[in-house]
Amino acid sequence: MAENEKVEQAVQAKKDKKPEKKSKPGPFSRAAKWLKDMKSELKKVQWPTRKQTINNTLIVIACVVVVGIFIWIFDFLAGTAIDLIITTLS
């Protein structure tokens, strides 16, 4: 009898190892779940106020203007230096 119990335990162990097939949800239910999750995440976002948005926009514009001026100055100086070198060598 002990051998029969061992065989039964081995058979049961093999059955336990087999993965059970899980049904995959359809594309519409996955899309619905994704939209539902997205909506809940967007509710958690702390959106900036109008004043913060205007302030940040003005800061970005000011930074772009300042960097543009620096690039223009560097370009002018580099162009002048190259012209000076070319005229000196020729």
N, C-alpha and C positions, 0 to 999 in steps of 0.2 A: 504494500500500500504506500509506503514511503516513496517508492519510485514513481508511482502514479501521481502522487501529489507534486513531486518535483517536475514531472512532465507538464502537468497542468499549470504550474507556476511559470514554467518557461513559455508555454503557449500564451498565457495571459500577459507575460512581459512583452512578447512580440506584438500582441494586439495593442498594448498600451503605447508602444513606440510609433505606431502608424499615425501620421498626422491626420487630423480630421479636416475634411474639406469645409472651408468657411466660404459662404457665398459673398462675393464682392458686390458692393452696392452699385447700382446702375449710374450712368453718367449724369442723369438729371438729378438724382438724389445727392450725388457728390457735388454738383454745381450749386444746388440749393444749400447744402451744408456750408460750402465755401462762402457763398454770399451772406449767409447768416453769421458766420464767424467774422467776416470782414465788417459787417455792420456793427457787431459788438465791439470790435477793436477800434473802429472809428469813433465810437462813443467815448472811448477812454482817452482819446487824444485831447490835449489841452491846446485849443486853437488860440492864436494870438488875437489881441484886440485890434481894432482899426488903427488906433493910435500907435501901437507897437509896430504894425505893418508899415505905416507911413514912415515912422522913425527909422526902421531898418532899411527901407528902400532909399531914404535920403542918405543914410550912411554909406550904402553900397555905391550910389551915384557919386558921392564925394570921393570915395576911394578910387573909383574908376577914373575920375577926372585927375586926381593927384598922380596916379600911376601913368596916365596918358601924358601928363606934362613932363614927368621924369623921362619917359621914353622919347618924347619929342626933343627934350634938351640933349639927351645922350646922342640921338640921331644927328642933331645939328652939329654937336661937337665932333662926333666921329666923321661926319661928312666934311667938315671944315679941315680936320686933321688930314684926311686922305687927300683932299684937294691941295693942301699945303705940301704934302709929301710928293705928290705927282708933279706939281709946278717946280719944286725944288730939284727933283731928279731930272727933269727934262730941259 
